[in-house]
Amino acid sequence: MDSKLIDVLLIEDDVVDQMAFKRLVKTMELPYNYTIADSVASARKVLSTNKYDVILADYNLGDGTAFDLFDLVLDTPLIFVTGGGDEQIAVRALKEGAKDYLIKDSERSYLHLLHITVQQVVKHQRMEEAQKKAENKIKMLFTAVEQSSASVVITDTNGNIEYVNPKFVEVTGYESAEILGQNPRFLKTNYHDQDYYKNLWDTVKAGKTWTGEFLNKKKSGIYFWEMASIAPVLDVDGNMTHFIAIKEDVTEQKKISGALEFKVKIEELINSISTRFINITTDDLDAEVNNSLNLLGKFIDVDRAYILTFDTKHLNLKRTHYWHDKDIDPNLLKMKNLDIQEIPWIIEQLMTMELIMIPSLDRLHKEAQKERKVFEENSIKSLLLLPMVYEQNLMGVIVLDTVNDEKYWESDTIKLLQIVGEIIVNALQRKIAAEKIENLYSSLKQEIELASSVQTYLIPQWLRHEGNIMFSSIYTPSIDIGGDLFDILKISETKFVLYVGDISGHGVKAALMMTAVKSIIGMLIEGEKGDLSPHKIIHRLNNILCGKLFHDDYMTILMCVVDLEKNEIKMLNAGHPSLMEYNLQTKKVKVLGKNGSIPVGWMKNHIYTKNDEDLVSFDEDKIYIVYTDGIFECENSDGNQLGMDGFQSFMEKQTNVQNCLTLPYKFKQNLIDNNYDISSDDFTMLSFQKSSLKGKSKFKKVFVLNSLLKNTGPIGHECFEIIFEHFNNTQLATKVELVFNEYMNNIIEHGLQLRKDTVIAVQLEITDIITMTFWDRGFDWEIPAKSEEDIASLNKFRGMGIQIILSLVTKLTKNRFDEVNEAIIEFDPEKFKDEI
């Protein structure tokens, strides 16, 4: 801080504290010009006539408190001084505008901090005042620029526009939002050659001011002249940071002088030709190129105009577009396919990328004898050849020739031809690019479809049953491939790790990261099997991803370690939506966990600790749910997002389930039925629960059929054994086994056509009745209601299998929840007693 004296007002009614302050100023030689007031009244009097850099005010002042002075201090920084135990007063003072506070103590050691506090407060105040002055100056300059009658453009050092004033918008017709970030070259008309612009850039990059004229084009297509002054902007260190251009529209002055009369016609022609290609489809492009050759040929008074393009090997020139005057015999031009060996001198000249003008064959170069023969065979008297160049590559040549008379073209005509030539080249290149894009799109689509197919193998199957625990999951990416990831890893018979994560972004990049992250997590869990702590795994994951994979990316993740032996779930939430439980008895939803930490990838050196973890019980009568935020972002037809509260409410009111297997699919189906759009983000949900015999069940068991459904026979026989053991009824057990086998055959035949996911779950439950429930992710197929008429008609429907099933069971109900089929088959044992 500088040595300028600080004007200090001390408001203190304690004489001893006053003396201590004076002694401090003298002893430390503090640069204070101070005044002391011993009451509210005296302070008011002093403040009414004097201004200070800082005020030190004791709270209790005999005739009032320091709060009585707040209306007078205004912009003067105030430091509040309170006694020990008055911290709440200090907090109030800060809220009401005090800059800082000090706590008195009996030894007055607070005075040792006073000068530091004063110095900091005054320094901060002076910086604020300086900043305000600078801001006012900037506002004044900005107002001047905004109201200027000249166009003002500011670019970065690469020429990208960062600011234009209203005059620029008025002159060009472009709104600022349309052009911010663009290079001013979008105004170019190609009237000026490359050397012109090179001189401009060389000048300003050398730190000098460039002054000159531009022939530019407005948004409407109208050409206009500008007188411009362009200069570099330097920072305090002399480094070039920006360029500023101040431009005046001088079109009218140029027109008055008559210099633009012919150029205006050129502009109109260029505008006419260029606008033809703005919204044209690639199918109509060839015809429009021929129309442009027609306009150009007539304007510069030639008899023919045509385009010759190179083949892929650059060995031949092929005529692709052609126009001729109505009085010219089209058969005079025999040039359709031309071997470059027939015109070696012309090819050599074209490779320089410069226009070739031949006003007369008599003026042909002596080395162009082969060309003379070609020209004479095609009745050419004079010609112009304009190389078609795109990104420094020679694509072909635009030829304009005369048949009846020799002709010489002025420089303005040459420039016109160059401009039109560039327009045509860009149009033809657009057609080539469109064809390439179409091919690329087709190839990319195939690759994305392949990536999507591969990704389906990286996520768990939709259903999993391991001993006393069941899992069910749903994953619907917002596009073909997504960035959500989840997995279920079996550590032992009683311990499982499951996690769900969401990588920032969508599409191919997020999907590739998902694949890599999933592999890394699997490796880390394998290495931590002896001590499975979520915070250790996520800590190591953060270190790896920040160091090698994530740059501007991050991911949220919820990791759970489920222990069936301890009946507990240990979890860590790193910026992810919380674990939920769905109570099967009350149908209520509850959010679990109070701790957590930041997303993975936010901070490289962040430490995830055990304190970030939560521990919750794993109960039999509850379903546990993990998910991603794509669920919250679903919008209904009114544009309202579901949100967290909506998620809980919707789950309670709309999703009535008995187990975790159908919960994700019922929830998604209910969202769709209630007009929610689930496509805005990846939609991921995983539910899990304990297998339980709670309730009215005498027996309950879930079978999962994997491996291409090879174990259907043994499971059917096990159903027979279970029923026989409970009812000692061979006929009943046989019918249950038969129904199992027949229904499985129908699922395989009609539901799983060409489906990769062949997991089927079957639950056999015995209460007062026998219930067999099937779940599969096959195609939807209908079963008629059970009636004699319907059964009789099944010969035309599904064959004998369905007839057999409907004739043997008491009731068959089939439901569809999104991609999951549910079939509930009931047997009444009472009806089979006589068959024992």
Residue, then its C-alpha position, 0 to 999 in steps of 0.5 A: m500500500d502507498s505511503k499516503l496518510i489515512d484519515v481515520l475516525l475513532i469513535e470510542d468512549d473509553v479513555v483508556d482505549q483512546m490512549a492505547f490507540k494513540r500510543l499504538v499509532k505513535t509507537m508503530e509510526l502508523p500513517y494515520n491522520y486521526t480524529i477521536a469522537d467519544s459519543v454518538a453525538s460527537a461522531r455525528k457532528v464530526l461526520s457531518t463536516n468531514k470525510y474519512d478513509v476509514i471509521l473505527a467504531d466501538y459498539n457501546l457508546g454511552d448515548g447509543t451504539a455504533f448502529d446509530l451511525f450507519d446512516l451517516v457512514l455511507d460509502t466510508p468503510l467501517i470497522f466494528v469493535t465489540g467486546g468478547g461475547d458480542e460475536q452476534i453483534a459483529v455478525r449483524a454489523l457485517k450484514e448491515g454494511a461493516k467491512d470488518y470487525l475486531i473483538k476487544d480483550s482485556e489485554r487490548s491485544y486486538l490493537h496489534l491486529l488493528h493496523i493490518t485490518v485498517q490497511q486491508v480495508v482501506k486498500h480494498q476501498r481504494m481498489e473499488e474506487a479505482q475500479k469504479k473510475a475505470e468502469n465509468k471511463i469504459k462506459m463513456l468510451f463504450t457509449a461513444v463507440e455505440q453512438s458512433s456514425a462509423s462502423v466499428v469492428i473488434t476482432d481477436t488476433n485471428g480475425n474472429i469478430e468479438y464486437v460490432n457497433p449498431k452502425f455496422v449492423e445498420v450498414t451491413g444488415y447483419e445482426s450482431a448475433e449472426i456474425l460474432g465469432q465469424n471472420p470479416r471475410f464473409l463480407k468479401t466480394n473477391y474484388h480485391d486480390q490476395d496481395y491486397y489482404k496480405n498487405l493489410w495483415d502484414t501491416v497490422k501484425a507489424g503493429k501499424t495502422w492500415t488504411g484502405e478501401f473494401l468492396n464488400k457485400k451486405k446481407s441483402g446481396i448489395y455491394f458497397w464500398e467502405m473506407a477503413s482504418i484498421a489498427p492493433v490493440l495492445d495490452v499494458d505489456g505491449n502484447m497484441t490482443h485485438f484489432i479494431a477497424i473503423k469504417e465509413d460507407v463511401t459507396e455514394q461518393k464512389k458512385i458520384s465519381g462514376a467509377l462504379e457504373f460498370k462495377v455495379k453491373i458486375e455486382e448485380l451479375i455476381n449477386s444474380i449468379s451467387t443467389r442461385f446457389i444459396n438454397i439449391t439442392t444438389d440435384d438441381l445444381d448442374a442445371e443452375v451451373n449451365n444457367s450461370l454460364n449462360l448469364l456470364g457468357k452473354f455479359i462478357d460477350v462470348d459465343r460459348a462457355y463450358i467447364l472441363t473437369f479432371d478425372t480422378k487420375h488427372l489424365n483427362l478433361k471431361r466436359t461436364h457443363y456447356w452453354h452456347d449462343k443461340d446463333i452458334d452451331p453446337n456441333l462446332l465444339k467437338m471437345k468432350n473428352l480431352d487427353i492432357q497430352e493434347i494440350p501440354w502447354i495449357i496444362e502447364q499454365l493452369m498449374t500456376m492457378e492463374l487465368i489464361m487469356i488468348p485474344s488471338l491464336d496468332r498470339l499463342h506461345k510458340e510452345a503451344q502448337k498442339e493447342r493451336k490444332v485443338f483450338e482450330e478443330n473446335s473453331i476457336k478464335s479467342l478464349l479465356l481459361l480460368p483454373m477451377v481451384y479449391e483448397q489449392n487443388l486444380m479441379g478443372v477449367i472454365v473456358l469462354d471462347t469466341v467463334n466469329d470474332e477475336k476479342y480482348w477482355e479488360s481487367d474488370t471483366i477478368k476480375l468478374l470471371q474470377i469471382v464467378g469462377e469461384i462461385i461456380v467452383n464452390a457450388l460444384q465442390r458443394k455437390i462433391a462434398a454432399e456426395k462425400i457426406e452422404n457416403l460418410y453418413s452412411s458409413l458413420k451410421q453403420e459404425i454407430e449401429l455397430a457401436s450400439s450393438v457392442q454397447t449392449y454387450l457391455i451392460p448387464q442383462w436386464l435380469r439377474h438372480e443370484g441366490n437370495i438377491m434379484f436385480s433388474s435394469i433398464y437402459t435406453p440411450s437418448i441416441d443410439i449410443g449413450g454415456d450412462l454406465f452400470d454394472i453388477l459384480k458378484i464378489s462372493e455368495t453374499k456380497f455384490v458391488l453395483y454402481v451406476g454412473d453418468i458421463s458428461g456428454h452424449g454420443v460416441k465420445a461418451a460411449l467410448m469413455m463409458t467402455a473405458v471407465k467400466s473396464i477401469i472400475g472392474m479392475l479396481i474392484e478386483g484389486e480391492k476384493g479384500d477390503l471393499s470400501p466404495h471411497k477407496i475405489i472411487h478415490r483411485l478411479n478419480n486419480i486414474l481418470c483425471g490423469k489419463l482420460f478426463h480433461d474437460d469431462y467428468m462423471t457422477i457415480l453411485m457405488c453400493v456394496v451389498d452384504l447379504e450376510k450383514n444385511e447392509i448396503k455400504m455406498l458412496n454418492a459422488g455427485h449422483p442422484s441418491l439411492m432410493e427404497y420402495n417399501l412394498q408394504t406402504k408403497k412409499v418411496k424414501v431417499l437414502g443417504k446423507n453424505g457424499s462427495i463431488p463428481v469424479g473428474w472435477m478435482k484431480n487431487h480430491i480425497y474421497t474418505k470413509n466419511d463420504e460413505d453411508l451405511v443403510s440396512f438391506d431389508e426384505d420388504k423393500i426394493y432398492i433403486v439406483y438411476t441417472d438424472g435422465i429420469f428427472e429431465c423427462e418432460n410432459s406435454d406442458g414442458n414441465q420436467l419430472g424433477m426429484d420430487g415428481f420422481q418420488s411422487f410418480m413412483e408412489k402413485q403410478t408404480n404398483v409392483q410386487n418385486c423388482l423385476t418389473l419396476p423399471y419397466k412399469f415406471k418407464q411405461n407409466l411415464i410414457d402413458n402420462n405423456y412424458d418424453i424420455s428421449s432428452d437424456d439417457f434413461t437408466m434405472l436398476s432395482f434390486q431386492k432380497s428374495s423373500l417368503k414373507g407374506k402369504s407364500k408357502f413356497k416361492k422360487v425364481f428360476v432364471l433361464n440363460s445360455l440360449l434357454k438350454n435348461t428349460g427341461p430340468i426347470g420344468h421337471e423341478c416344478f413337477e417335483i415341487i408341486f408333487e411334494h406340496f400336494n401329492n398330486t401327480q396329475l396336478a404336478t404333470k399339468v403344471e410341468l406341461v403348462f411350463n413347457e408349452y408356455m416357454n415354447n410360445i415365448i421362444e417361438h413368438g416373443l424371442q424372434l431374433r432377440k439377442d437377450t434370451v434371459i427369461a425369469v419364471q417365479l413359482e409361488i404357492t399360496d392357496i393357489i399355484t401361480m406361475t409368472f413368466w417375465d421376458r423381453g421378447f416381442d409383444w404377442e397377444i393371447p385371447a381371453k379364455s373362453e370356449e369360442d376363443i379356444a376353438s379359434l386358436n387353430k388359426f392363431r398360435g397352434m395347439g400349445i396355447q389351446i393346451i395351456l388355456s384348457l389346463v389353467t384357472k386363469l392366464t393374464k398377460n401384461r406388457f410394460d415397455e419392453v417386458n412381457e409378464a404372463i401370470i398363470e394360476f392353478d386352483p388346486e381344489k379343482f384337481k383334488d379328484e385327480i389324486 
